[in-house]
Amino acid sequence: MAYVNAHALVSSAWLGENIGAENVVVLDGTSHLPTTGRDAASEFAQKHIPGALRFNIDAIADPDATLPHMLPSADLFAQQVGAMGISNATRVIVYDVYGLQSAARVWWMFRIFGHDKVALLSGGLPKWESEGRPVSDATTVPDPVEFKAAARPELVRSIDNVLANIASGTEQVLDARAAGRFTGEQPEPRAGMRSGHIPNSISMPFTDLLTKERMFLPEAELREALNASGTALDKPITASCGSGVTACVIALACYLLGKDDVAIYDGSWSEWGARADTPIDTGGWR
């Protein structure tokens, strides 16, 4: 069976035929964890899909936030993507160097600001290169256009929302981090973070939704992976992770299956684990 919202993915073959097409903009949404020691900007300058622009989630973010890559205002988002030549008529295609990781955050950001003409390049740069498709080190300078953002606040959750949900149990909270980080057996990659998980949350490592090539599992297997975690797709879901990035892989997986209302806890563990006043559980799968 095909995905319900299959339009949220495009193949490398499709992109190969549509690079340079009118109203198609390709974005490299790569972001690395601080512990990798990698520099996404320099990597992009050396190699990217021809014509692609770099979407830096740490720059297109709230400039006053103390947490990493928190959502910008609608006005700031509109200003910055408009400067990239993206209008409300543009079809945006996003990829990253992992196959799928931070590109999902870019996908979600466009959706939260009212732009549904956004899709992920299935398999990302690794699949693109494995097929012998071209890469470039050339700089593309877009012509600025107007973009009008229409925020969807229902797709984001604050720490107060998540705290209240512990008592109410209204929403399922899915944690995209690795199982060892969820249980507290593995340390957090960011310094100063406590280990464990939000009480009553469900462990749903984002990699369990993907093939070894970092592509989404087929539709039936994707449903089964979510079901196996104890997730009910017919009930409200909020996704969390280390810093609001791979939680968006969960949101995109659910979107492919027809569930378009998964919210993201934007601060995620970077906020929850750094505070002394937030409850934490360890062990167990939920």
C-alpha positions in Angstrom: 0.0 0.0 0.0 1.2 3.5 -0.8 1.6 6.2 1.8 -1.5 8.3 2.3 0.5 11.5 1.9 3.1 10.2 -0.6 3.5 13.8 -1.9 5.7 14.5 1.1 8.5 12.5 -0.5 10.1 12.8 -3.9 12.6 10.4 -5.5 16.0 11.2 -6.8 14.7 10.4 -10.3 12.0 13.0 -9.9 14.4 15.6 -8.7 16.9 14.8 -11.4 14.2 15.7 -13.9 13.0 18.8 -12.1 16.3 20.6 -11.0 16.0 24.1 -12.3 12.3 23.9 -12.9 10.3 27.0 -12.3 9.0 27.2 -8.7 11.2 24.4 -7.5 13.8 25.2 -4.8 16.1 22.6 -3.3 17.4 23.1 0.2 20.2 21.3 2.0 19.0 21.2 5.6 22.0 19.4 7.1 22.7 20.0 10.8 25.3 18.1 12.8 25.3 17.3 16.6 28.0 19.3 18.3 29.8 16.1 19.3 30.5 15.2 15.6 33.0 18.0 15.1 31.6 18.5 11.6 30.9 21.8 9.9 27.7 21.7 7.7 28.5 25.1 6.1 32.0 24.1 4.9 30.7 20.7 3.7 27.9 22.4 1.8 30.4 24.8 0.1 32.4 21.8 -1.1 29.6 19.6 -2.3 25.8 19.9 -2.7 23.1 19.1 -5.2 23.4 21.6 -8.1 21.4 24.7 -7.5 20.7 23.9 -3.8 20.7 26.5 -1.1 21.7 25.9 2.5 19.0 26.1 5.1 20.7 26.6 8.4 18.3 25.7 11.2 20.6 27.5 13.7 20.4 30.8 11.7 16.7 30.6 10.7 15.7 30.5 14.4 14.7 32.7 17.3 17.7 35.0 17.8 16.9 35.6 21.5 16.5 32.0 22.5 19.1 30.3 24.8 18.2 26.9 23.5 19.4 25.6 20.1 17.5 26.3 16.9 14.2 27.3 18.5 11.4 28.4 16.1 11.7 32.0 14.8 8.7 34.3 14.5 6.5 34.0 11.5 7.8 37.4 10.2 11.4 36.3 10.6 10.8 33.0 8.8 9.0 34.8 6.0 11.8 37.3 5.6 14.6 34.7 5.5 12.9 32.2 3.2 11.7 35.0 0.9 15.4 36.1 0.6 16.1 32.5 -0.6 13.7 33.0 -3.5 10.9 30.9 -1.9 7.4 32.2 -2.4 4.1 30.6 -1.4 3.9 29.1 -4.9 7.3 27.4 -4.6 7.7 23.7 -4.3 10.4 23.1 -1.7 12.5 19.9 -1.7 14.7 19.3 1.3 17.6 16.9 1.9 20.5 16.3 4.2 23.8 14.4 4.1 22.6 11.6 6.4 19.7 10.4 4.2 17.2 11.6 6.7 17.8 13.5 9.9 17.7 17.3 10.2 15.9 17.6 6.8 12.8 16.6 8.6 13.1 19.7 10.9 13.1 21.9 7.8 10.1 20.1 6.4 8.2 20.7 9.7 9.2 24.4 9.8 7.7 25.1 6.5 4.5 23.3 7.5 4.3 25.1 10.8 4.4 28.4 8.9 1.6 27.3 6.5 3.6 26.0 3.5 2.5 22.5 2.5 4.4 22.5 -0.8 7.4 20.9 0.8 8.8 17.4 0.4 11.7 15.4 1.5 14.2 13.9 -1.0 14.0 10.2 -0.2 17.4 8.9 0.6 18.9 12.4 0.7 22.4 13.1 -0.6 23.7 9.5 0.0 21.2 8.0 -2.4 21.7 10.9 -4.9 25.4 10.3 -5.0 25.1 6.5 -5.1 23.3 6.8 -8.3 26.1 8.8 -9.9 24.1 12.0 -10.0 25.9 15.4 -10.1 27.1 17.5 -7.2 28.5 21.0 -7.3 30.5 23.5 -5.3 29.0 26.5 -7.1 27.2 29.3 -5.3 23.6 30.0 -6.2 22.3 33.6 -5.6 18.5 33.6 -5.6 16.3 36.6 -6.4 14.4 37.6 -3.3 10.6 37.2 -3.4 7.7 37.7 -1.0 6.7 34.8 1.3 3.7 35.2 3.5 3.8 32.9 6.6 0.6 31.7 8.3 1.6 30.1 11.6 0.0 26.9 12.9 0.6 27.1 16.6 -1.2 23.8 17.1 1.9 22.0 15.7 4.3 23.1 18.5 4.3 22.5 22.3 6.0 24.4 25.1 7.5 23.0 28.3 4.3 24.2 30.1 2.2 22.2 27.7 4.3 19.1 28.2 4.3 19.5 32.0 0.5 19.8 32.0 0.2 16.7 29.9 1.9 14.5 32.4 -1.1 15.0 34.7 -3.8 15.0 32.0 -2.4 12.3 29.7 -4.3 13.9 26.9 -1.4 13.4 24.4 1.0 10.6 23.8 4.6 11.9 24.0 6.9 10.0 21.7 10.7 10.3 22.3 12.8 10.0 19.1 16.1 9.6 20.9 18.0 6.3 21.1 16.6 3.8 23.6 19.7 4.0 25.8 19.2 7.8 26.2 15.5 7.2 27.0 16.3 4.8 29.7 19.2 6.9 31.1 21.8 4.1 30.4 23.5 6.3 27.8 24.7 9.8 28.5 23.4 12.8 26.7 25.6 14.3 23.9 25.1 17.8 25.2 27.0 18.7 28.4 25.0 19.4 31.6 22.0 17.3 30.6 20.4 14.9 33.1 19.6 11.4 31.7 16.2 9.7 31.3 12.9 10.7 29.8 9.7 12.7 30.3 7.3 10.7 32.6 4.7 8.6 30.8 6.4 9.1 27.4 7.0 6.4 24.8 10.4 5.4 23.4 10.2 5.6 19.6 13.8 5.9 18.3 13.5 7.7 14.9 15.9 5.2 13.3 13.4 2.4 14.0 11.2 4.2 11.4 13.9 4.0 8.7 15.8 1.5 6.6 19.5 1.1 7.0 19.8 3.6 4.1 17.9 6.2 6.2 14.8 6.0 4.0 11.3 5.6 5.5 10.1 2.0 5.9 7.3 0.9 3.5 3.8 1.9 4.6 2.9 -1.3 6.4 6.2 -1.6 8.2 6.0 2.0 9.2 2.6 1.5 10.8 3.9 -1.7 12.5 6.9 0.1 14.0 4.6 2.8 15.5 2.2 0.2 16.7 5.0 -1.9 18.3 6.0 1.1 20.3 2.5 1.3 21.8 1.6 4.4 19.8 -2.1 4.9 18.8 -2.3 6.9 15.6 -5.9 7.8 16.3 -4.9 9.7 19.4 -3.0 13.1 19.9 0.7 12.8 19.6 3.5 15.2 20.6 7.1 14.2 19.5 10.2 15.1 21.4 14.0 14.3 21.0 17.3 15.9 21.9 16.7 19.4 20.5 13.5 19.3 18.4 15.2 17.9 15.2 14.7 14.1 15.0 11.3 14.5 16.6 10.3 15.8 13.2 11.1 12.5 11.7 8.3 11.1 13.8 6.0 13.9 12.7 6.8 13.2 9.0 6.4 9.4 9.4 2.9 10.0 10.9 2.2 12.5 8.1 3.0 9.9 5.5 0.4 7.7 7.1 -2.2 10.4 7.0 -1.8 11.9 10.5 -1.1 15.6 9.9 -1.4 17.0 13.4 1.6 15.7 15.3 3.1 18.5 17.4 6.8 19.0 18.3 8.0 19.9 21.7 10.4 22.5 20.5 12.7 22.7 23.5 12.8 18.9 23.8 15.5 17.4 26.0 17.8 20.4 25.6 15.3 22.2 27.8 13.8 19.4 29.9 17.1 17.7 30.8 18.9 21.0 31.6 16.4 22.1 34.2 16.3 21.0 37.8 12.6 21.4 38.3 11.3 19.0 35.6 10.4 15.4 36.5 12.4 12.6 34.9 11.9 8.8 34.8 14.6 6.2 33.9 14.4 2.7 32.7 11.4 1.1 31.0 10.1 1.6 27.5 7.3 4.1 28.5 
